[in-house]
Amino acid sequence: AQQLHDKLQDLISYAPDIVLRPTEHAGHAVDLARDAATGDRSVLVVSVSGDGGYNEVVNGVMQAGNPKAVCAVLAAGNANDHSRITGTKPL
């Protein structure tokens, strides 16, 4: 997890409006995603997680009610179900 975090930190140094928000407990991604998607601006919320984390992100974005908010997933779960299922398919 730390290596992935460090790589993401390197990538976002090129785009200052990207913010990393690691979860602290089960259900936290709902709150983080809802807060990120609240408002009327275009926003992309990327979940680096397994299906549980992605589910929380989708729920949080849906709760925000912002039609300009979009979710994406970078598969990184323990079982890697997302990685196997999505493969190289476009989002």
Contacts in CASP RR format, 6 or more apart in sequence:
PFRMAT RR
TARGET T0000
AUTHOR 0000-0000-0000
METHOD contacts of the structure
MODEL  1
AQQLHDKLQDLISYAPDIVLRPTEHAGHAVDLARDAATGDRSVLVVSVSG
DGGYNEVVNGVMQAGNPKAVCAVLAAGNANDHSRITGTKPL
4 48 0 8 1.000
4 76 0 8 1.000
5 20 0 8 1.000
5 22 0 8 1.000
8 20 0 8 1.000
8 48 0 8 1.000
9 20 0 8 1.000
11 18 0 8 1.000
12 18 0 8 1.000
12 19 0 8 1.000
12 20 0 8 1.000
19 36 0 8 1.000
21 32 0 8 1.000
21 36 0 8 1.000
23 29 0 8 1.000
23 32 0 8 1.000
23 53 0 8 1.000
23 56 0 8 1.000
27 56 0 8 1.000
28 56 0 8 1.000
29 47 0 8 1.000
29 49 0 8 1.000
29 53 0 8 1.000
29 56 0 8 1.000
29 57 0 8 1.000
29 60 0 8 1.000
30 56 0 8 1.000
30 57 0 8 1.000
30 59 0 8 1.000
30 60 0 8 1.000
30 63 0 8 1.000
31 60 0 8 1.000
32 57 0 8 1.000
33 45 0 8 1.000
33 47 0 8 1.000
33 56 0 8 1.000
33 57 0 8 1.000
33 58 0 8 1.000
33 59 0 8 1.000
33 60 0 8 1.000
33 61 0 8 1.000
33 64 0 8 1.000
33 71 0 8 1.000
34 60 0 8 1.000
34 61 0 8 1.000
34 63 0 8 1.000
34 64 0 8 1.000
35 64 0 8 1.000
36 43 0 8 1.000
36 45 0 8 1.000
36 61 0 8 1.000
36 64 0 8 1.000
36 69 0 8 1.000
37 43 0 8 1.000
37 45 0 8 1.000
37 60 0 8 1.000
37 61 0 8 1.000
37 64 0 8 1.000
37 65 0 8 1.000
37 66 0 8 1.000
37 69 0 8 1.000
38 64 0 8 1.000
38 66 0 8 1.000
39 64 0 8 1.000
39 66 0 8 1.000
40 66 0 8 1.000
40 68 0 8 1.000
41 66 0 8 1.000
41 68 0 8 1.000
42 68 0 8 1.000
42 69 0 8 1.000
42 70 0 8 1.000
43 66 0 8 1.000
43 68 0 8 1.000
43 69 0 8 1.000
43 70 0 8 1.000
44 69 0 8 1.000
44 70 0 8 1.000
44 71 0 8 1.000
44 72 0 8 1.000
45 57 0 8 1.000
45 61 0 8 1.000
45 69 0 8 1.000
45 70 0 8 1.000
45 71 0 8 1.000
45 72 0 8 1.000
46 71 0 8 1.000
46 72 0 8 1.000
46 73 0 8 1.000
46 74 0 8 1.000
47 53 0 8 1.000
47 54 0 8 1.000
47 56 0 8 1.000
47 57 0 8 1.000
47 71 0 8 1.000
47 72 0 8 1.000
47 73 0 8 1.000
47 74 0 8 1.000
48 73 0 8 1.000
48 74 0 8 1.000
48 76 0 8 1.000
49 57 0 8 1.000
49 73 0 8 1.000
49 76 0 8 1.000
49 77 0 8 1.000
50 73 0 8 1.000
50 75 0 8 1.000
50 76 0 8 1.000
50 77 0 8 1.000
50 78 0 8 1.000
50 79 0 8 1.000
50 80 0 8 1.000
50 81 0 8 1.000
50 82 0 8 1.000
51 77 0 8 1.000
51 81 0 8 1.000
51 82 0 8 1.000
54 71 0 8 1.000
54 73 0 8 1.000
54 82 0 8 1.000
57 71 0 8 1.000
57 73 0 8 1.000
58 71 0 8 1.000
61 69 0 8 1.000
61 70 0 8 1.000
61 71 0 8 1.000
72 91 0 8 1.000
73 82 0 8 1.000
73 86 0 8 1.000
73 91 0 8 1.000
75 81 0 8 1.000
75 82 0 8 1.000
75 83 0 8 1.000
75 86 0 8 1.000
76 82 0 8 1.000
77 83 0 8 1.000
END
